[in-house]
Amino acid sequence: MTDPCKKYVKEASKKTSIFSRDYWTGALLFMRAAECYESSGDYDKAFDLAIKAANALRKYASKFGYEFVIKDIEKALLIAYRVARGEKKEKIKEELFRTLMQKAKQMEMSGNYLGAAETYRRSIEFAPSGQDAINALMQASNLLQRVIEQKEKAGKSQLVESLLSKLEEIKQLLASLETAPTTEMPSLRVSAVSLETKITAIFEFVDITSKAVTRLVNHLKSLPVINIAEKEKTDRYEITFDFPANEINGSITFTGGQILLRINGRNPLVVYRYYREIRSAIMGNVNNCKITDQEIRGVYTPEILSEVIRSVLEEIEKGATYRFVEIEVTNAIDITKNTLGRDKGKRILKHLKNVINIADKSVDKNMILMIEDARKMRSELEKALIEVKKMI
């Protein structure tokens, strides 16, 4: 079977060779190849090519300046971040933070204060520490106040109201950060300071898409879901929906043998419970469907940590796969670090990492848990849950 992504790699390599040195064009082709491999599920190749794209763009910038290519550097790093795991993800996160801060500073110096404020605000998703996030938000707050003063003088009251709402959100984020133990937040993500909880999951499936969508929409209609809408495009099929209360909405996108599920809302516990319901609906109505990744971003609390651990215990009882347990417990580890810090959460982290170690020994991650492994995992998770209850 031919590899459709190779042609982009070949062209990119030519463009960035010592004979051509067309680094910008080559970088765009490397990014195209990275996205191609990401879509096919080859995340290692996607990561390597995204990094090549970023490096090629930096070579271009060293001669002609960053202002021309910084958006593309950000895009390349975002691809790398999406497909990276473990230490690689942490390293790319820091690079993204520095890149966004540099981009915001350039916008600020050019007089685009509103764009700069928004970029400073976005950068906190990748802030390596609580203090870094505070510094970025302070910059955003100062610039927004400057823009508000300008618009007030110009008599643009409607725009001022919108900007004041954004400023209030930033102030709330600052307040939540300034009261948090920033020294215990070495891996802070935007989820630790965002007012909204966002859950994203990726699934792989083998099914006729149109039939899978029909079955899934019919199932969604039996749930407490409203405003279900279907959109068919050339490369994907999207279902959007809302829940009647709690300001929660979501989308399910079918594209290239994958399903992307997103659910957003302000109440983390309710969002997670609705997410579990939709996740079950997808896996129960789409043939040969398996979850490959999941990320929870939002207001982290011991309550949501407890809910995630309980979820894993329930799924183990039903017959979960090694991959499913690994994905859920990895999220639980992230929540523990951001909620309690490494020191306070030490005992919980120990039990959760023991579960990951058991899963790592599996030859096939898509297998249902062996009886003995399931027993050991349950024991570790129950101990972790006891520790979490002490924090509630």
N, C-alpha and C positions, 0 to 999 in steps of 0.2 A: 504493500500500500504506500502510495506516494505521500510525502510530508508537505502539505500546502504552505507551511510556515517557512520552509527552508529558503524559498526564493527571496524573501525579505532579508534574511540573514546574509545571503550571498551578495545581494545588491548593497547592503549596508557595509559589508566588509570591503567592497570595492571603493565605496565613497570615502571611507575613513583610512584607506591605505596611504602609504607615504607618497604614492604616485598621484593621488587625487586630493587628499586632505580636505574634502568637502564635509567637514564634521557635522554641520547642522543637518544637512540632508541625510547623512548617514545615521545620525541619532534618531531622526524621525522614522527611518526604516527599521532600526533596531527596536524602537517602541512598537511599531506595527507588528514586528515578529513576536515581541514579548506578549502583546495582547492576543495574538493568534495562539501562542502556546498556553496562555492563561485560559482561553476558551476551551482548549482541548484537554485541560487538566494537568498539563506538564508544568508544574509550578517551579521546579528547579531551573528548567531552561528559561522560563519566563523571568525569573529573578535575575539570572546571569545577564540576559539581554537587556533588561531594564537598567541594570547597573552600567552596562556598556554604553547605553544611550546617554545616561547622566554624565559619564566620564567624557564622552565625545563632545557633549554640549559645554562642559567646563573647558575643554581645549579651545573650543570656538570663543568662549567668553574671555579666555586669557589674552586673546588678540584683539577682539572687537568689543568687549564689554558685556556685562551680565544683563543689562537692561533689555537686550534683544531676545535673550533665550531663557530668562529665569522662569517664565511660565512653563516652558517645555521641560526644564530641569525638575520643577515641581511635579509635572505630570509623570515623568519617568520614575521619580522616587515614589510616587503614589502607587504605581504599578508594582514596584518592588515591595512596598509595604503590604499591599494586599496579598501577595503570594508568599511572603516570608514567614518563618516560624522562629520561635525561641530568641536566641541572642541576636540573630540577623535582624529580626523585626525591631528589637530595641535600638540597634545601631541605626537603622534606616529612620526610625522615629526621630532620633536626635538630629539627623541630617535634614529631615523635613522641617523640623522646628527652626533650625538655623536658616534654611532656604526661605521659609515664609517670613521670618523676621527681616531678612535682607530685602525681600520683595516689598514688605510693608514700608521699610525705611526709604526705599527708592521712590515709592508712591508719595510718601510724605514730603520728600525733598522736591518732588515735581509739583506739589500743591494739590494733589488728589487726596485730601484729608479723609474723605468718606471711604474711599477704596482702601486707604491705609488702615483705617480703624477696623474695617471688616476683616482685613487680612491679619491684623494683630489678634483679633477675636478668634479667627479660625485656627491660628497657630497653637492655641492652648491644647488642642486635641493631641499634639505631639510634644508638649512640654515635658522635659526630662525631670522636672521637679515642681513642687508647689510654688516655690519662689519665682521660678521662671514664668509660670502661668500668671502669677500676680503682676509681675513686671510688664508682661504683654498686655494684660487687661488695663493696667494703669495708662499705658500708652494709648490704647483704644479709647478709654474714657476721656482723656485730655483732648484728643483730636475731635471726638464727637461734640464735646462742649464748645470747642472752637467753631465747628460747623453750625451748631445750633445758634450761637451768637450771630454768625453771618446771616443765616436765614431769617432770624428775627428782625434784624435791621432791614432786610429786603422785603419784609412783610409776608413771607411765605408760611402762613400759620399751619396749613395742613401738613406740610413737610416737617415742620418743627414738632408737631404732635407725634409723628412717626419716629423721628429721631430721639425724642424724649423717651419713648417706649423702649427703644434699643439701649439707651443710656441706663435706664432703670434695670434692664436685664443684666447688663454688665456689672452694675453696682451690686446686684444680688449675688452674682457669681464671685465677685471680689469678697463680699462678706462671708460667703461659705468657705472660701479659701483661707481668708485671714484668721478664721477661728479654727482651722484644721491644723494638725501637727505636721507642718511642711517638712520637717526633718525626717519624718517617717514615710515620705511619699516619693521614693526614688524612681518609681515607674509610673508617675501620674499620667493618666490619659484624660481626654476631654470628658469621658464618662464619669470621672470622679467629681467633676464640677458642673456638668451640664444640668440644666433644669429639666430636660426631657430625657426619658429613657428610650434608647433605640436598640432593637435586637435584629440582627441580620443572620440569616442562615443560607447555606448553599447545599443543594442536593444534586445528585446525578441520577438519571433515570433512563430506562429503555422502554419506550411506549409510543404510541401514535399520539402526537401532541394534541390534536384537535379533540380526540376522544377523552384524553386525560383531563383537558380543560373542562369539557362538558361535565364529566363526573365530579370534578372538584367544585365547580360552580353550583351544581345541584346540592352537593353536601354543604357548601357554605350557606345556602339558603335555609338550611335546617338549624343553623347556629344563630345566636343573637347578633347578626351582622346586618348592616343596612348599606344603602348606596353602592351596591355591587355593580361595577362597570367592567366591560371587557373591551380591550383594544388589540386589534391584530395589525402588526406591521410586517414588513418584508423579512426582517431577521428575528422577530420575537413576538410573543403573545403575552399581554399583560392583563392581570385582574387587579382592580383596586377596590377597596372596601373600607367601611368605617364601623366602629362599634357605637351603639346608641348613647353611651355615657362615657364619662372620664376622658373625653377628648383624645380618643385613640383611633389611629387609622393604620392601614397597611397596604401592601402590594405584593403580588406574586407574579414573577416574570419567568416565562419559559423561553430559553434561548440555547441553541446548540447542544442539546442533550443535558442541559443544566436548568435548575430552578433556583431563582433568587427570591427569598422571602424577607420582607422588611416589615417591622411593626414599630410604631412610635407612639409615645404617650407620656403623660406627666406622673402617673402613679406606677412606680417600678413593679410592685407586687402584682397589680392588675395587668400590666403590660405583659409580664412574664407568664401569667396564667393564661391569658388570651393567646400568647405566642405558642404555648404548649398545645393548646387546642387546635390551632391552625397547622402546627407542625404535624400533629397526629392525622389531621385531615389530608394533608399532602401525602404522607407515607401510606395512608390507608386507601387512597383513591388513584394513585399513580403507580403503574406497574414497575417492578424492578427498581424501586426508588430507595436511595440510601443517602443519609446526611454526610457531607464531607467537611463542613466547617460551620462554626457558629460564633457570634461575638455579641456580648452584652455591653452596651455603653449607657451610662446614665447615673442616676443617684444611687450609689452603692450603700446598702445598709445591712446589718446583721440579719434582718428579716428576709431580704432577698437571697442572701447566702444560704439561710436555712431552707428556703423554698427550692433552691437549685439542688441542694444535697438530697432533700426529700424526693425530688423528681428522679434523681439517679437511682435511689433505692427502689422506687416504684418500678422503674423500667427494668432494673436487674431482676426483679421478681417476675416480670412478664417475659423475660428472655432477651435482654439487650445484647448488642454486639460490642466487641472490644472498642471499635472506633467510636461508637455512640458514647460509651462511658468516658473514653479519653477526651472527647470534645467537651462534654458537660463538666467534667472535673477540671479541665484546663480553665474553663470560665470561672469555676468556683475558686480556683487558685488566684486568678486575677482580682476577683471581688474581695477575697481575703486580704490581699496585699494593699488594695486601695482603701478598704474599709478600716482595717485594724493595724496596718503596717506590718512589717516583717517580725518585729519583736512581740507585739501583743498577739499576733496571729500565729506564732511559732508552732504551737501544738497542733492547731488546725492544719497548717501547711504540711506538717510532718505526715499526718494521716492521709491527706489528699495526695501528696507526692508518692506515698506507698501504693495508692491505687494506680497512679500513672505507671509506676515501676512494674506492677503486675501486668498492665495492659501492654507495656513495651515488649514483654517477653513473648507475646503472641506472634505466631508465624503469619497468620492471616487476620487482619484487623476486622474484616467483614464477617468473621465467624461469630456465632452465638457463644456467649461466655461458657467456658467449661465449669462444671459444678463446683470444683474446688476453688477455682479462681473467683467465681461469684460469691462463694462463702467468705473468702478472705476480703474481697472488696466491701461486702456488706459490713463486716466487722470494723474495717477502717473508717467507713463512712458514718457508721453509728457512733463511733468514738468522736469523730469530727463534729457531728451534730450535737453531741452532749456539750462540747466546748463552746459551740456557737450559742447554745441556749443560755449559757452563763453570761453572754454579752447582751442578751435581749432584755 
